[in-house]
Amino acid sequence: MFTEGVAYGDVLRAVVGPGRSTVQVEGLARATPADVPAYPDQRAADLSLNLVLRWEWRVGSKVYLAYTHQTSGALTPNDHRLSLFRETGALMAPSATRGDAVMFKIDLLAAL
């Protein structure tokens, strides 16, 4: 499982006059509400599961059954705090993508 969360602090704004002025961190001012996106924070989570069953009934002859599941989700919360439970909640979001795959394989060793 992989989770990530990006939480931004206060949005700052630089007001620069004409020419090639250098912007200093100390010169940044707090942005106006019109300049700030509604919810800039992001959360994402990915879950991958793999299961492989193998049976060898004689030397060189095998049967494989493999199953893979993957879920990926992202959401935009309205809270700045990071939380593992909130980030994994992206897996349950309606916009989460899910995929499953099954593989069956038989290897036979024919006697020469």
Secondary structure by P-SEA (a helix, b strand, c coil): cbbbbbbbcbbbbbbbcccbbbbbccccccccccccccccbbbbbbbbbbbbbbbbcccccbbbbbbbbbbbbbbbbccccccccccccccccccbbbbbbbbbbbbbbbcc
